[in-house]
Amino acid sequence: MSVTSIIKNNPKIKKLVHRLLIPKNEARPREWVKVFINPFIHKKGKKSIIRDSVRLDVLPFNKFVLGKGSVIEDFCTINNGVGDLFIGDNTLVGMGNVLIGPVTIGNNVILAQNIVMSGLNHEYRDVHVPIRFQDVTTRQIIIEDDCWIAANSVITSGVTVGKHSVVAAGSVVTKDVPSFSIVAGNPAKIIKRYDEATKEWVKC
C-alpha cells in the first residue's frame, strides 16, 4: 500500500497531515508548503505567468497545472483543496477570478474579470448542524477549448461549457452549454447557436 493510500485510509493520520499542511480553519497552505513542496509538485508551463497578488491556495495532495503561455492576472484566488485544477495553454484568467477545483479549463480560453467557478458545494441537509460543519460535495467543471466567459459570470459545479462557446456577462450557468453556443441570463439559456451550413450565429 502506498503512503498516499495509508494517509487517505486512516482518519487520524489524515487529520494530522492536513494540519501540518494547512492552519486550522484556513484554506491556504502554510508558507513552508508554498516554498519547499509546491514548486516541485505542481506544473507551470513555459512563458506562463502568475501575478504576484494572486492568492495561490494550492496543496500537494491535489494537482495544479498551468499550461504554457497562460496568464493568471492580479487578485485571483486559485484553490485545489478539494479537487484538481487544470488550466490549458494560452489561456487568460482575468483579474479577480475565483477558481475552486475540481476544474478543468482548456486551451485558448478567455476568462474575463470577477468570474466565480467552483466545483465545490456545501451540504445543508441536516438542519440540526450548521452548514459550515457539514460535508462538502464536488462535481467537475469543464471549460473546453476556445471559450470566452465574460465578466461577473458564475459557473456552478458539474457544468461543462462546450468548445468555442460564449457565456455573456453576468450569467449564472447551472446546466451544460453545447459547443458553438452563446448563453446569457440567470439561469443562463442559449440565445444563439453557430449554424455550420450558413456559417452564421443564429438566434434561438
C-alpha positions as CSV (number, residue, x, y, z in Angstrom):
1,M,0.0,0.0,0.0
2,S,1.3,3.5,-1.0
3,V,2.0,6.3,1.5
4,T,-0.9,8.2,0.0
5,S,-3.3,5.3,0.5
6,I,-2.3,4.9,4.1
7,I,-2.9,8.6,4.8
8,K,-6.3,8.6,3.0
9,N,-7.5,5.5,4.7
10,N,-6.5,6.5,8.2
11,P,-8.6,9.4,9.6
12,K,-6.2,10.2,12.4
13,I,-3.1,10.3,10.1
14,K,-5.1,12.2,7.5
15,K,-6.1,14.9,10.1
16,L,-2.5,15.2,11.3
17,V,-1.1,15.6,7.8
18,H,-3.8,18.1,6.9
19,R,-3.0,20.2,10.0
20,L,0.7,20.1,9.1
21,L,-0.1,21.5,5.6
22,I,-2.9,24.0,6.5
23,P,-3.5,26.0,9.6
24,K,-6.8,25.3,11.5
25,N,-9.9,27.0,9.9
26,E,-8.0,28.2,6.9
27,A,-7.8,27.2,3.2
28,R,-4.4,28.5,2.3
29,P,-1.3,26.3,2.8
30,R,1.5,27.0,5.3
31,E,4.4,29.0,4.0
32,W,6.8,26.0,4.1
33,V,4.4,24.1,1.8
34,K,4.5,27.0,-0.7
35,V,8.2,27.3,-0.7
36,F,9.5,23.7,-0.3
37,I,6.8,21.4,-1.8
38,N,4.5,23.1,-4.3
39,P,7.2,24.2,-6.8
40,F,8.3,20.6,-7.2
41,I,4.9,19.0,-7.5
42,H,2.7,21.4,-9.5
43,K,3.4,22.1,-13.1
44,K,3.8,25.6,-14.7
45,G,4.3,25.7,-18.4
46,K,6.9,27.8,-20.3
47,K,6.2,31.5,-20.6
48,S,3.2,31.2,-18.2
49,I,2.7,34.0,-15.7
50,I,1.1,34.1,-12.2
51,R,0.9,37.7,-11.0
52,D,2.3,38.5,-7.5
53,S,-1.1,39.4,-6.0
54,V,-2.7,36.0,-6.9
55,R,-3.8,34.0,-3.8
56,L,-2.5,30.6,-4.7
57,D,-4.2,28.2,-2.3
58,V,-2.7,25.0,-3.9
59,L,-1.9,21.9,-1.9
60,P,0.3,18.9,-2.7
61,F,-2.4,16.3,-2.4
62,N,-4.3,17.5,-5.4
63,K,-3.0,18.6,-8.8
64,F,-2.5,22.1,-10.1
65,V,-1.3,22.5,-13.7
66,L,-0.9,25.8,-15.6
67,G,-0.2,25.4,-19.3
68,K,2.4,27.2,-21.4
69,G,1.8,30.8,-22.3
70,S,-1.2,31.1,-19.9
71,V,-1.6,34.1,-17.5
72,I,-3.4,34.3,-14.1
73,E,-4.0,38.0,-13.6
74,D,-4.0,40.0,-10.3
75,F,-6.3,39.4,-7.4
76,C,-7.4,35.9,-8.4
77,T,-7.9,33.0,-6.0
78,I,-6.8,29.6,-7.2
79,N,-7.8,26.7,-4.9
80,N,-7.2,23.0,-5.4
81,G,-8.1,22.0,-1.8
82,V,-11.0,19.7,-2.7
83,G,-10.2,18.9,-6.4
84,D,-7.6,19.1,-9.2
85,L,-7.3,22.3,-11.1
86,F,-6.0,22.2,-14.7
87,I,-5.6,25.3,-16.9
88,G,-4.6,24.7,-20.5
89,D,-2.2,26.5,-22.9
90,N,-2.5,30.2,-23.9
91,T,-5.4,30.8,-21.6
92,L,-6.1,34.1,-19.8
93,V,-7.6,34.1,-16.3
94,G,-8.6,37.7,-15.9
95,M,-8.5,39.9,-12.8
96,G,-10.4,38.9,-9.7
97,N,-11.4,35.4,-10.8
98,V,-12.1,32.7,-8.1
99,L,-11.4,29.1,-9.3
100,I,-12.1,26.3,-6.9
101,G,-11.4,22.7,-8.1
102,P,-12.3,20.3,-9.5
103,V,-12.0,22.5,-12.6
104,T,-10.5,21.8,-16.0
105,I,-10.0,24.7,-18.4
106,G,-8.9,24.1,-22.0
107,N,-6.6,25.9,-24.4
108,N,-7.1,29.4,-25.7
109,V,-9.8,30.2,-23.2
110,I,-10.6,33.8,-22.1
111,L,-11.9,34.3,-18.6
112,A,-12.8,37.9,-18.2
113,Q,-13.0,39.6,-14.7
114,N,-14.6,38.6,-11.5
115,I,-15.8,35.2,-12.5
116,V,-16.6,32.5,-9.9
117,M,-16.1,28.9,-10.9
118,S,-16.5,26.4,-8.1
119,G,-16.6,22.6,-8.3
120,L,-17.5,22.6,-4.6
121,N,-20.9,22.7,-2.9
122,H,-21.7,22.7,0.8
123,E,-24.1,20.1,2.2
124,Y,-27.1,21.6,4.1
125,R,-29.5,18.6,4.6
126,D,-29.1,18.3,8.4
127,V,-30.9,21.3,9.8
128,H,-29.5,20.5,13.3
129,V,-25.9,21.1,12.2
130,P,-24.6,24.4,11.0
131,I,-23.9,24.2,7.2
132,R,-20.2,25.1,7.7
133,F,-19.7,21.9,9.7
134,Q,-21.4,19.6,7.2
135,D,-19.6,17.8,4.4
136,V,-18.8,19.2,1.0
137,T,-19.6,17.6,-2.3
138,T,-17.7,18.1,-5.5
139,R,-18.6,17.9,-9.2
140,Q,-16.2,18.6,-12.1
141,I,-16.4,21.8,-14.1
142,I,-15.1,21.6,-17.6
143,I,-14.5,24.6,-19.9
144,E,-13.5,23.3,-23.3
145,D,-11.1,24.9,-25.8
146,D,-11.6,28.4,-27.3
147,C,-14.4,29.6,-25.0
148,W,-15.0,33.1,-23.7
149,I,-16.5,33.6,-20.3
150,A,-17.5,37.2,-19.9
151,A,-17.2,39.3,-16.7
152,N,-19.1,38.6,-13.5
153,S,-20.3,35.2,-14.6
154,V,-20.8,32.2,-12.3
155,I,-20.2,28.6,-13.4
156,T,-21.7,26.2,-10.9
157,S,-20.4,22.7,-10.1
158,G,-20.9,19.9,-12.6
159,V,-21.2,22.2,-15.6
160,T,-19.5,21.7,-18.9
161,V,-19.1,24.6,-21.4
162,G,-18.6,23.2,-24.8
163,K,-15.9,24.2,-27.3
164,H,-15.9,27.8,-28.8
165,S,-18.9,28.9,-26.7
166,V,-19.6,32.3,-25.1
167,V,-21.1,32.9,-21.7
168,A,-22.4,36.5,-21.6
169,A,-21.5,38.9,-18.8
170,G,-23.3,38.4,-15.5
171,S,-24.6,34.9,-16.4
172,V,-25.2,32.1,-13.9
173,V,-24.6,28.8,-15.7
174,T,-26.3,25.9,-14.0
175,K,-26.6,23.5,-17.0
176,D,-24.2,22.2,-19.7
177,V,-23.6,24.5,-22.6
178,P,-23.4,22.8,-26.0
179,S,-20.4,23.6,-28.2
180,F,-20.7,26.6,-30.5
181,S,-23.4,28.3,-28.4
182,I,-23.9,31.6,-26.7
183,V,-25.7,31.7,-23.4
184,A,-27.0,34.6,-21.2
185,G,-29.0,35.3,-18.1
186,N,-29.8,33.8,-14.7
187,P,-30.2,30.9,-15.1
188,A,-28.3,31.0,-18.4
189,K,-30.1,30.0,-21.5
190,I,-29.0,29.5,-25.1
191,I,-29.6,32.7,-27.1
192,K,-27.5,31.8,-30.3
193,R,-26.0,28.8,-32.0
194,Y,-23.5,28.6,-34.8
195,D,-25.0,27.2,-38.0
196,E,-22.4,25.3,-39.9
197,A,-24.5,25.4,-43.1
198,T,-24.8,29.2,-43.2
199,K,-21.6,30.0,-41.3
200,E,-23.6,32.4,-39.1
201,W,-24.5,32.7,-35.5
202,V,-28.3,32.2,-35.4
203,K,-30.7,33.4,-32.7
204,C,-32.6,30.7,-30.9
